[in-house]
């Protein structure tokens, strides 16, 4: 019979430890310690403290930065977990010199980082540039939706929140009415009901206070959008894993070694609206790195989330050689046209969005004769021309409308219209090619990105930016924010990006 030595991995052992020998060259913690101790100017943190004559000594910012960024690199985004690691993990002890800050001190330091994160971010980029990690040939932008420290149950427009407040107040009154109608009730039930009533009253008062002190948020089209009582700057966002309450972390990186040059979070603002401020911040960072004219020579890529006529016009003015896909980019690709997998997955997504409803007829399903200016619907009924030479977005259209009596009794109505017709029949419009005006920026980008060179350049985007978000949220576990408010959350997102950039430096610093 085999004889094995016992497993003593859970046994305590008292041994002398030299902290300086625990940090090995080539590791993330070595690069972090070297950069913080030798390469960063942390004098800006001195303004936080005025304890030179009285008060307790403060924890050095070098120690706090080391343990916080190391914690983030291991997915420990909670201040309590970082504080616990400083007591039990030898790597944290070695970086901090066996200093064990309380979790409240760590949380306070992180909350105030918005005052100092910008210069730190730039200093790290300067080190990356010195090590030759920034190529300045191509930049890619994308967004990553990350959960915030707020519940989506407290989200809604002011009208929805008012309805929720009324429901909570009614529920509280029902508990009170039940008590008044029953003289004898067990004490434990009374205590439970009173506790529940107090909770309902507190929630209703919280909503009432928010509605009385805040202004309703409006979207880009002037319509009310959902607010969140706990964190008004955050927003409800749809992701591949469901709906979350959070922020969209926008980042621009360099494709040579995937160094992040610009990082900022946004709440209810759509991705299209983040492009211009992101480019502006990128220009400022490049000026700080001593290369202000980079954008006139570099290439820039973005997915369809950033595509709009206004953005394309802005990029054309900056001189950037940009490649931005539109929503129909893949459908025009010859490779996707013959791909059964693409069409199957596309239909699955369509059914999910439409909740199983059949595909509606598009303009391609209607029979339009340009010569006679006539149109028949898929059911074969004649349609009348409601307008010719209609102008919209630098284009000219001809519009047709179905007769109401035909559409009401049409057997194909379910495939043609979302709702039963009431005032007018189905409307459809066709582009008048002979009357095209000057090509729009969207038209120019469509031609550019569909060319062999354009598709080749755009294909580089996937390898440039997507692995960055995978590293931050999956490999490193930095997949949620612990702070509230856009200013604080923005600083924490930049700290997450700092961890990514420092990791890129670990092989360069020995």
C-alpha positions as a printed NumPy array, in Angstrom:
array([[  0.   ,   0.   ,   0.   ],
       [  1.311,   3.462,  -0.92 ],
       [  2.681,   5.601,   1.9  ],
       [  2.263,   9.396,   1.409],
       [  3.467,  12.307,   3.508],
       [  0.638,  14.124,   5.352],
       [ -0.861,  17.326,   3.893],
       [  0.054,  20.144,   6.31 ],
       [ -1.099,  23.037,   4.121],
       [ -3.528,  24.297,   6.794],
       [ -0.965,  24.212,   9.601],
       [  0.176,  27.463,  11.231],
       [  3.896,  28.178,  11.245],
       [  5.91 ,  30.999,  12.759],
       [  8.796,  31.925,  10.455],
       [ 10.86 ,  35.105,   9.967],
       [  9.717,  37.016,   6.855],
       [ 11.742,  39.56 ,   4.891],
       [  9.089,  41.679,   3.193],
       [ 11.544,  43.015,   0.597],
       [ 12.041,  39.495,  -0.793],
       [  8.34 ,  38.784,  -1.305],
       [  7.967,  41.17 ,  -4.265],
       [  9.483,  39.365,  -7.263],
       [ 10.617,  41.205, -10.437],
       [  8.291,  40.738, -13.402],
       [  5.143,  40.672, -11.291],
       [  2.372,  43.255, -11.149],
       [  3.125,  44.101,  -7.526],
       [  6.807,  44.731,  -8.347],
       [  5.893,  47.144, -11.17 ],
       [  3.317,  48.83 ,  -8.912],
       [  5.777,  49.252,  -6.021],
       [  8.563,  50.527,  -8.286],
       [  6.327,  53.059, -10.042],
       [  4.704,  54.419,  -6.893],
       [  7.985,  54.688,  -4.966],
       [ 10.253,  55.999,  -7.715],
       [  8.341,  57.389, -10.688],
       [  5.252,  59.24 ,  -9.419],
       [  4.98 ,  62.756,  -8.005],
       [  2.521,  62.412,  -5.108],
       [  3.029,  65.874,  -3.617],
       [ -0.568,  66.762,  -4.524],
       [ -1.793,  64.496,  -1.723],
       [ -0.071,  66.686,   0.892],
       [ -2.903,  69.235,   0.636],
       [ -5.285,  66.626,   2.09 ],
       [ -3.59 ,  66.741,   5.493],
       [ -2.939,  69.514,   8.022],
       [ -1.637,  67.397,  10.884],
       [  1.957,  68.633,  11.124],
       [  1.32 ,  70.23 ,  14.54 ],
       [ -1.544,  68.216,  15.946],
       [ -3.533,  65.098,  15.178],
       [ -2.488,  61.55 ,  14.416],
       [ -0.043,  60.736,  11.632],
       [ -1.686,  59.853,   8.316],
       [ -1.114,  56.753,   6.236],
       [  1.331,  57.622,   3.406],
       [ -0.342,  57.971,  -0.012],
       [  2.301,  55.579,  -1.385],
       [  1.004,  52.827,   0.909],
       [ -2.659,  53.576,   0.215],
       [ -2.166,  53.608,  -3.557],
       [ -0.254,  50.337,  -3.476],
       [ -2.786,  48.36 ,  -1.471],
       [ -5.821,  49.811,  -3.285],
       [ -4.477,  49.2  ,  -6.799],
       [ -3.206,  45.743,  -5.807],
       [ -6.632,  44.983,  -4.347],
       [ -8.324,  46.099,  -7.566],
       [ -5.914,  43.932,  -9.585],
       [ -7.152,  40.91 ,  -7.617],
       [-10.826,  41.82 ,  -7.807],
       [-10.973,  43.201,  -4.25 ],
       [-12.948,  46.374,  -4.962],
       [-14.47 ,  46.491,  -1.467],
       [-12.573,  48.533,   1.137],
       [-13.335,  45.903,   3.794],
       [-11.781,  43.13 ,   1.692],
       [ -8.664,  45.223,   1.013],
       [ -8.315,  45.964,   4.747],
       [ -8.687,  42.263,   5.53 ],
       [ -6.037,  41.353,   2.931],
       [ -3.582,  43.74 ,   4.639],
       [ -3.952,  41.603,   7.787],
       [ -3.807,  38.132,   6.213],
       [ -2.046,  38.277,   2.806],
       [  1.744,  38.362,   2.706],
       [  1.876,  40.301,  -0.603],
       [ -0.29 ,  43.094,   0.795],
       [  1.819,  43.125,   3.977],
       [  4.991,  43.406,   1.921],
       [  3.708,  46.303,  -0.192],
       [  2.352,  48.213,   2.803],
       [  5.261,  47.479,   5.149],
       [  2.8  ,  45.621,   7.424],
       [  0.655,  48.739,   7.811],
       [ -3.001,  47.8  ,   8.35 ],
       [ -5.323,  50.729,   7.572],
       [ -8.937,  50.539,   8.712],
       [-11.447,  50.026,   5.918],
       [-12.938,  53.481,   6.577],
       [ -9.542,  55.062,   5.861],
       [ -9.315,  53.121,   2.585],
       [-12.87 ,  54.09 ,   1.591],
       [-12.209,  57.761,   2.367],
       [ -9.004,  57.725,   0.313],
       [-10.784,  56.198,  -2.708],
       [-13.707,  58.641,  -2.428],
       [-11.306,  61.62 ,  -2.614],
       [ -9.272,  60.258,  -5.531],
       [-11.255,  62.387,  -8.006],
       [ -9.022,  65.294,  -6.932],
       [ -5.769,  63.517,  -7.824],
       [ -6.561,  60.847, -10.43 ],
       [ -5.996,  63.038, -13.523],
       [ -2.289,  63.856, -12.852],
       [ -1.616,  60.264, -11.768],
       [ -3.188,  58.909, -14.956],
       [ -1.036,  61.226, -17.082],
       [  2.14 ,  60.312, -15.186],
       [  1.522,  56.594, -15.8  ],
       [  1.01 ,  57.336, -19.506],
       [  4.329,  59.188, -19.593],
       [  6.053,  56.114, -18.155],
       [  4.323,  53.917, -20.752],
       [  5.514,  56.298, -23.478],
       [  9.098,  56.21 , -22.17 ],
       [  8.994,  52.407, -22.336],
       [  7.805,  52.539, -25.965],
       [  4.337,  51.115, -25.329],
       [  2.374,  53.832, -27.186],
       [  2.498,  53.612, -30.99 ],
       [  0.193,  56.521, -31.977],
       [ -0.763,  54.761, -35.219],
       [ -4.339,  53.755, -34.423],
       [ -6.764,  54.528, -31.603],
       [ -9.943,  52.609, -30.773],
       [-12.884,  53.69 , -28.619],
       [-15.557,  51.563, -26.979],
       [-17.753,  51.376, -23.897],
       [-18.136,  48.824, -21.099],
       [-21.293,  48.777, -18.969],
       [-20.468,  48.261, -15.285],
       [-22.828,  47.889, -12.311],
       [-23.07 ,  50.803,  -9.902],
       [-23.631,  50.873,  -6.157],
       [-27.362,  51.447,  -6.612],
       [-30.461,  49.282,  -7.002],
       [-32.394,  49.413, -10.269],
       [-35.592,  49.024,  -8.214],
       [-35.243,  52.696,  -7.245],
       [-35.179,  53.804, -10.884],
       [-37.966,  55.471, -12.854],
       [-39.315,  58.658, -14.362],
       [-40.923,  61.13 , -11.979],
       [-44.352,  59.832, -13.017],
       [-43.326,  56.232, -12.262],
       [-41.816,  57.229,  -8.916],
       [-44.986,  59.09 ,  -7.954],
       [-47.042,  55.967,  -8.699],
       [-44.641,  53.898,  -6.597],
       [-44.965,  56.378,  -3.725],
       [-48.778,  56.12 ,  -3.849],
       [-48.572,  52.299,  -3.79 ],
       [-46.278,  52.342,  -0.768],
       [-48.577,  54.738,   1.104],
       [-51.639,  52.591,   0.318],
       [-49.84 ,  49.468,   1.539],
       [-48.969,  51.262,   4.789],
       [-52.598,  52.338,   5.273],
       [-53.823,  48.769,   4.699],
       [-51.611,  47.536,   7.531],
       [-53.005,  50.255,   9.815],
       [-56.601,  49.458,   8.811],
       [-56.065,  45.761,   9.54 ],
       [-54.829,  46.565,  13.027],
       [-57.795,  48.804,  13.726],
       [-60.275,  46.138,  12.582],
       [-58.747,  43.394,  14.758],
       [-58.545,  44.078,  18.448],
       [-56.678,  40.927,  19.412],
       [-53.534,  39.99 ,  17.493],
       [-50.454,  38.028,  18.567],
       [-47.631,  40.285,  19.702],
       [-45.175,  38.82 ,  17.199],
       [-47.549,  39.621,  14.29 ],
       [-48.069,  43.148,  15.619],
       [-44.314,  43.711,  15.862],
       [-43.771,  42.324,  12.345],
       [-46.53 ,  44.506,  10.84 ],
       [-45.301,  47.628,  12.607],
       [-41.803,  46.99 ,  11.321],
       [-43.159,  46.51 ,   7.798],
       [-45.233,  49.701,   8.059],
       [-42.193,  51.665,   9.212],
       [-40.232,  50.348,   6.236],
       [-43.   ,  51.333,   3.783],
       [-43.337,  54.812,   5.302],
       [-39.598,  55.333,   5.152],
       [-39.468,  54.308,   1.46 ],
       [-42.427,  56.561,   0.571],
       [-40.808,  59.505,   2.402],
       [-37.537,  58.847,   0.557],
       [-39.314,  59.092,  -2.816],
       [-41.262,  62.204,  -1.75 ],
       [-38.056,  63.948,  -0.627],
       [-36.332,  63.096,  -3.921],
       [-39.235,  64.376,  -6.021],
       [-39.374,  67.606,  -4.014],
       [-35.66 ,  68.42 ,  -4.198],
       [-34.544,  67.141,  -7.629],
       [-35.35 ,  68.122, -11.189],
       [-36.511,  65.538, -13.68 ],
       [-33.845,  64.317, -16.112],
       [-34.54 ,  64.853, -19.791],
       [-33.118,  62.891, -22.693],
       [-31.554,  64.233, -25.881],
       [-35.035,  64.595, -27.424],
       [-36.424,  66.482, -24.421],
       [-38.459,  63.557, -23.089],
       [-38.273,  62.459, -19.41 ],
       [-35.816,  59.644, -18.707],
       [-35.467,  57.377, -15.703],
       [-33.719,  58.726, -12.61 ],
       [-32.334,  56.723,  -9.711],
       [-32.975,  57.858,  -6.148],
       [-29.85 ,  56.207,  -4.716],
       [-27.474,  57.37 ,  -7.447],
       [-29.096,  59.955,  -9.766],
       [-26.096,  59.986, -12.127],
       [-26.366,  56.262, -12.912],
       [-28.793,  54.773, -15.423],
       [-30.592,  51.564, -16.335],
       [-28.641,  49.821, -19.09 ],
       [-29.351,  46.742, -21.169],
       [-26.46 ,  44.302, -21.469],
       [-26.031,  40.802, -22.873],
       [-26.573,  39.503, -19.322],
       [-29.715,  41.513, -18.603],
       [-30.576,  44.99 , -17.368],
       [-28.288,  46.646, -14.821],
       [-28.171,  49.923, -12.932],
       [-24.777,  51.335, -13.709],
       [-22.427,  53.435, -15.802],
       [-20.9  ,  53.112, -19.237],
       [-17.127,  53.159, -18.929],
       [-15.746,  54.745, -22.12 ],
       [-12.086,  54.228, -23.009],
       [ -9.778,  55.094, -25.9  ],
       [ -6.659,  52.993, -26.267],
       [ -3.618,  52.712, -28.5  ],
       [ -3.489,  49.55 , -30.59 ],
       [  0.261,  48.881, -30.219],
       [  0.14 ,  47.51 , -26.656],
       [ -3.5  ,  48.297, -25.721],
       [ -2.541,  51.191, -23.425],
       [ -5.601,  53.187, -22.322],
       [ -5.101,  56.884, -23.078],
       [ -8.529,  58.235, -22.129],
       [-11.14 ,  56.964, -19.673],
       [-14.427,  58.417, -18.467],
       [-17.792,  57.109, -17.237],
       [-21.23 ,  58.245, -18.337],
       [-24.683,  57.562, -16.933],
       [-27.812,  58.14 , -18.981],
       [-25.9  ,  59.695, -21.894],
       [-25.855,  57.595, -25.071],
       [-22.566,  56.457, -26.602],
       [-22.978,  58.819, -29.543],
       [-22.815,  61.807, -27.192],
       [-19.593,  60.6  , -25.538],
       [-17.431,  60.634, -28.674],
       [-16.702,  64.355, -28.868],
       [-15.686,  64.83 , -25.189],
       [-13.616,  61.636, -25.37 ],
       [-11.688,  62.913, -28.413],
       [-11.178,  66.261, -26.657],
       [ -9.69 ,  64.493, -23.621],
       [ -7.515,  62.358, -25.9  ],
       [ -6.113,  65.532, -27.497],
       [ -5.256,  66.913, -24.037],
       [ -3.458,  63.698, -23.076],
       [ -1.45 ,  63.706, -26.309],
       [ -0.453,  67.331, -25.648],
       [  0.719,  66.326, -22.164],
       [  2.783,  63.557, -23.776],
       [  4.414,  66.109, -26.056],
       [  2.789,  65.053, -29.352],
       [ -0.127,  67.46 , -29.998],
       [ -0.314,  66.76 , -33.754],
       [ -0.831,  62.999, -33.467],
       [ -4.509,  62.986, -34.465],
       [ -3.753,  64.47 , -37.882],
       [ -1.68 ,  61.377, -38.729],
       [ -3.371,  58.551, -36.769],
       [ -6.309,  56.281, -37.569],
       [ -9.391,  56.043, -35.373],
       [-11.95 ,  53.211, -35.125],
       [-15.314,  52.886, -33.376],
       [-18.311,  50.57 , -33.582],
       [-21.856,  51.472, -34.626],
       [-22.761,  52.743, -31.148],
       [-20.757,  55.911, -31.88 ],
       [-22.068,  56.361, -35.428],
       [-24.058,  59.503, -36.224],
       [-23.982,  62.191, -38.902],
       [-22.94 ,  64.784, -36.318],
       [-20.043,  62.648, -35.041],
       [-18.782,  61.915, -38.538],
       [-18.87 ,  65.626, -39.356],
       [-16.904,  66.386, -36.183],
       [-14.279,  63.713, -36.941],
       [-13.856,  65.041, -40.464],
       [-13.076,  68.465, -38.964],
       [-10.424,  67.007, -36.628],
       [ -8.491,  65.454, -39.519],
       [ -8.678,  61.972, -38.009],
       [ -8.573,  59.118, -40.509],
       [-11.63 ,  57.47 , -38.93 ],
       [-13.402,  54.172, -39.586],
       [-16.8  ,  54.008, -37.877],
       [-19.274,  51.26 , -38.703],
       [-23.006,  51.864, -39.093],
       [-25.767,  49.481, -38.04 ],
       [-25.924,  47.867, -41.511],
       [-22.174,  47.351, -41.835],
       [-22.234,  43.593, -41.33 ],
       [-25.28 ,  43.007, -43.515],
       [-23.383,  44.574, -46.435],
       [-20.348,  42.344, -45.894],
       [-20.273,  39.569, -48.557],
       [-18.916,  37.112, -45.979],
       [-21.917,  37.62 , -43.694],
       [-24.448,  37.481, -46.534],
       [-23.659,  33.783, -47.146],
       [-23.197,  32.894, -43.464],
       [-26.023,  30.752, -42.073],
       [-24.728,  31.27 , -38.522],
       [-24.935,  35.06 , -38.882],
       [-28.498,  35.007, -40.211],
       [-29.611,  32.488, -37.555],
       [-28.188,  34.557, -34.696],
       [-29.582,  37.755, -36.219],
       [-33.073,  36.235, -36.315],
       [-32.723,  35.063, -32.687],
       [-31.848,  38.601, -31.582],
       [-34.726,  40.023, -33.612],
       [-37.225,  37.598, -32.04 ],
       [-35.917,  38.475, -28.581],
       [-36.312,  42.214, -29.198],
       [-39.751,  41.849, -30.804],
       [-40.906,  39.27 , -28.213],
       [-41.6  ,  36.642, -30.859],
       [-43.555,  38.841, -33.271],
       [-43.015,  38.112, -36.988],
       [-40.734,  40.273, -39.116],
       [-42.477,  43.316, -40.553],
       [-42.36 ,  44.138, -44.24 ],
       [-39.685,  46.627, -45.254],
       [-39.597,  48.915, -48.289],
       [-37.856,  46.111, -50.217],
       [-41.049,  44.03 , -49.983],
       [-43.116,  46.703, -51.781],
       [-43.323,  46.886, -55.578],
       [-42.206,  50.396, -56.58 ],
       [-42.06 ,  51.605, -60.192],
       [-39.796,  54.648, -60.535],
       [-40.937,  55.409, -64.058],
       [-44.688,  55.577, -63.351],
       [-44.274,  56.717, -59.712],
       [-46.618,  53.954, -58.55 ],
       [-46.448,  51.419, -55.74 ],
       [-48.201,  48.186, -54.753],
       [-48.086,  46.628, -51.278],
       [-47.106,  42.945, -50.71 ],
       [-50.838,  42.062, -50.779],
       [-51.11 ,  43.571, -54.275],
       [-53.135,  46.67 , -53.345],
       [-52.466,  50.031, -55.002],
       [-51.043,  52.782, -52.732],
       [-51.386,  56.523, -53.249],
       [-48.467,  58.947, -53.421],
       [-48.632,  61.266, -50.416],
       [-45.538,  63.261, -51.327],
       [-42.854,  63.557, -53.952],
       [-39.378,  65.11 , -53.589],
       [-39.588,  65.064, -49.782],
       [-36.335,  66.208, -48.148],
       [-34.829,  64.433, -45.135],
       [-31.194,  64.229, -43.949],
       [-29.711,  65.514, -47.229],
       [-31.829,  63.04 , -49.227],
       [-34.992,  63.213, -51.328],
       [-37.8  ,  60.647, -50.991],
       [-41.108,  59.677, -52.542],
       [-43.692,  58.526, -49.999],
       [-46.681,  56.225, -50.508],
       [-49.575,  55.452, -48.151],
       [-51.966,  52.503, -48.223],
       [-55.723,  53.078, -48.328],
       [-57.241,  52.684, -44.855],
       [-60.013,  50.361, -46.075],
       [-57.451,  48.048, -47.684],
       [-55.131,  47.947, -44.648],
       [-57.974,  47.317, -42.173],
       [-59.134,  44.178, -44.002],
       [-55.712,  42.999, -45.209],
       [-54.813,  39.36 , -44.288],
       [-51.128,  40.394, -44.085],
       [-51.756,  43.179, -41.54 ],
       [-49.824,  41.369, -38.765],
       [-46.699,  41.271, -40.939],
       [-47.052,  44.835, -42.156],
       [-48.065,  47.032, -39.19 ],
       [-47.262,  46.986, -35.485],
       [-50.727,  48.228, -34.55 ],
       [-54.142,  47.994, -36.172],
       [-54.602,  50.999, -38.518],
       [-56.835,  53.751, -37.216],
       [-56.326,  56.964, -39.196],
       [-54.045,  55.995, -42.081],
       [-52.736,  52.879, -43.734],
       [-49.15 ,  51.66 , -44.001],
       [-46.62 ,  54.291, -45.06 ],
       [-43.476,  53.55 , -47.043],
       [-40.917,  55.77 , -48.735],
       [-38.316,  55.277, -51.462],
       [-35.11 ,  57.148, -52.118],
       [-35.118,  59.202, -55.303],
       [-31.646,  58.359, -56.641],
       [-31.831,  60.87 , -59.493],
       [-32.396,  63.716, -57.057],
       [-29.598,  62.961, -54.596],
       [-27.919,  65.978, -53.081],
       [-24.279,  66.205, -52.025],
       [-23.356,  62.909, -50.288],
       [-23.652,  63.105, -46.525],
       [-20.844,  62.177, -44.122],
       [-22.716,  58.917, -43.499],
       [-22.66 ,  58.138, -47.23 ],
       [-18.947,  58.905, -47.445],
       [-18.175,  56.72 , -44.419],
       [-20.265,  53.874, -45.841],
       [-18.223,  53.899, -49.043],
       [-14.957,  54.212, -47.131],
       [-15.574,  51.43 , -44.62 ],
       [-16.987,  49.033, -47.233],
       [-13.804,  49.248, -49.279],
       [-11.208,  46.446, -48.862],
       [ -8.83 ,  48.843, -47.088],
       [-11.628,  50.144, -44.843],
       [-12.714,  46.654, -43.788],
       [ -9.102,  45.686, -43.111],
       [ -8.508,  48.766, -40.948],
       [-11.803,  48.383, -39.069],
       [-11.086,  44.711, -38.362],
       [ -8.151,  45.823, -36.189],
       [-10.587,  47.436, -33.729],
       [-11.674,  44.114, -32.26 ],
       [ -8.159,  43.131, -31.201],
       [ -7.32 ,  46.622, -29.992],
       [-10.119,  47.475, -27.545],
       [-12.236,  44.402, -26.719],
       [ -9.474,  42.484, -24.839],
       [ -8.969,  45.565, -22.637],
       [-12.485,  45.358, -21.2  ],
       [-12.187,  41.587, -20.889],
       [ -9.016,  42.029, -18.841],
       [-10.54 ,  44.691, -16.582],
       [-13.938,  43.14 , -15.88 ],
       [-13.239,  39.394, -16.158],
       [ -9.55 ,  38.687, -15.554],
       [ -9.152,  41.326, -12.863],
       [-12.717,  41.146, -11.509],
       [-13.213,  44.928, -11.534],
       [-16.839,  44.524, -12.638],
       [-18.681,  46.879, -10.289],
       [-18.35 ,  50.347,  -8.777],
       [-18.447,  50.838,  -5.017],
       [-18.937,  54.617,  -5.09 ],
       [-21.891,  56.825,  -6.066],
       [-22.012,  59.961,  -8.19 ],
       [-20.395,  60.394, -11.588],
       [-17.358,  62.294, -10.3  ],
       [-16.378,  59.581,  -7.81 ],
       [-17.297,  56.706, -10.121],
       [-15.269,  58.336, -12.899],
       [-12.197,  58.385, -10.628],
       [-12.693,  54.711,  -9.75 ],
       [-13.012,  53.783, -13.45 ],
       [ -9.741,  55.593, -14.151],
       [ -8.137,  53.649, -11.29 ],
       [ -9.34 ,  50.421, -12.915],
       [ -7.712,  51.591, -16.149],
       [ -4.535,  52.465, -14.209],
       [ -4.331,  48.844, -13.071],
       [ -4.537,  47.727, -16.702],
       [ -1.797,  50.158, -17.807],
       [  0.508,  49.25 , -14.914],
       [  0.122,  45.58 , -15.77 ],
       [  1.385,  46.391, -19.273],
       [  4.508,  47.863, -17.642],
       [  5.386,  44.843, -15.506],
       [  7.575,  43.247, -18.191],
       [  9.362,  46.522, -18.912],
       [ 10.335,  47.273, -15.294],
       [ 12.8  ,  44.888, -13.693]])
